[in-house]
């Protein structure tokens, strides 16, 4: 199976992003919300955005993989693109100056994986 490899790697990124939020919360002494602290807000959104997109992408990838008769290298392409896209987005959102190109590329990769996985799952489900 291929999808569990990327699920595990992405889980490690998710944990890292969560730890960043915890560190900022402790540093700013903010238990709930962002306390109007810009860096804490950025950390929260990097973590939240990750949590909003990654599970659905992995679910679609797994649905594709479970329908295939043999492993496909294209699943590695999707998994790697998702990993890189999420890293780029998290990096961009976490920076004080927020380099827009990394955020855009990160979301383009993420949406590409979602669209490709959805279409592939749909095709396999119909045919």
C-alpha positions in Angstrom: 0.0 0.0 0.0 1.2 3.5 -0.9 -1.3 5.9 0.8 -0.2 4.9 4.4 3.3 6.1 3.6 2.1 9.6 2.9 -0.5 9.5 5.7 2.3 8.8 8.1 4.6 11.5 6.7 1.7 14.0 6.7 0.8 13.1 10.3 4.3 14.0 11.4 3.9 17.4 9.7 0.5 17.8 11.4 2.1 17.1 14.8 4.9 19.6 14.1 2.3 22.3 13.2 0.3 21.5 16.4 3.5 21.8 18.5 4.2 25.2 17.0 0.7 26.4 18.0 1.2 25.1 21.5 4.6 26.8 21.8 3.1 30.1 20.7 0.2 29.7 23.0 2.5 29.2 25.9 4.8 32.0 24.9 1.9 34.5 24.6 -0.1 32.9 27.4 -3.2 32.5 25.3 -5.3 29.4 26.0 -8.1 30.1 23.4 -8.2 32.1 20.2 -5.2 34.0 19.1 -5.1 36.9 21.6 -4.6 39.3 18.7 -1.1 37.9 18.3 -0.3 37.8 14.6 2.3 35.0 14.7 0.0 32.8 16.8 -2.8 33.4 14.4 -0.6 32.4 11.5 0.5 29.2 13.3 -3.2 28.4 14.1 -4.2 28.9 10.4 -1.2 26.9 9.1 -2.3 24.0 11.3 -6.0 24.5 10.6 -5.6 24.7 6.9 -3.6 21.5 7.0 -6.4 19.8 9.0 -9.0 21.0 6.5 -7.4 19.6 3.3 -5.2 16.7 4.1 -7.7 14.2 5.5 -10.0 14.5 2.5 -7.1 14.2 0.1 -5.8 11.1 1.8 -9.3 9.6 1.9 -9.6 10.1 -1.9 -6.1 8.6 -2.4 -7.0 5.6 -0.3 -10.3 5.1 -2.1 -8.4 5.0 -5.4 -5.8 2.6 -4.1 -8.4 0.2 -2.7 -10.0 0.0 -6.2 -6.8 -0.6 -8.1 -5.8 -4.2 -8.9 -2.1 -3.3 -8.6 -0.1 -0.5 -7.1 0.3 2.5 -9.3 3.3 4.9 -9.3 0.9 7.7 -9.9 -0.2 7.4 -6.2 3.4 8.3 -5.3 3.1 11.3 -7.5 -0.1 12.4 -5.8 1.2 11.7 -2.3 4.5 13.5 -2.9 2.6 16.5 -4.5 0.3 16.6 -1.5 3.3 16.5 0.9 5.2 19.2 -0.9 2.1 21.4 -1.3 1.3 21.2 2.3 4.9 22.0 3.3 5.0 25.0 1.0 1.7 26.3 2.3 2.6 25.8 5.9 5.9 27.5 5.4 4.3 30.5 3.6 1.5 31.0 6.1 3.9 30.7 9.0 6.3 33.5 7.9 5.9 37.0 9.2 6.1 38.4 5.7 4.1 35.5 4.1 5.8 34.9 0.7 2.7 34.6 -1.5 4.3 32.5 -4.2 4.8 29.6 -1.8 1.3 29.8 -0.5 -0.1 29.9 -4.1 2.1 26.9 -5.2 1.1 25.0 -2.1 -2.6 25.4 -2.7 -2.2 24.7 -6.4 -0.5 21.4 -5.6 -3.1 20.6 -2.9 -6.1 21.3 -5.2 -4.4 19.4 -8.1 -4.1 16.3 -5.8 -7.7 16.7 -4.7 -9.0 17.1 -8.3 -6.9 14.3 -9.7 -7.8 11.9 -6.9 -11.5 12.8 -7.1 -11.6 12.2 -10.9 -9.6 9.0 -10.6 -11.9 7.7 -7.8 -14.9 8.7 -9.9 -13.6 6.9 -13.0 -12.8 3.7 -11.0 -16.1 3.8 -9.3 -18.1 4.1 -12.6 -16.0 1.9 -14.8 
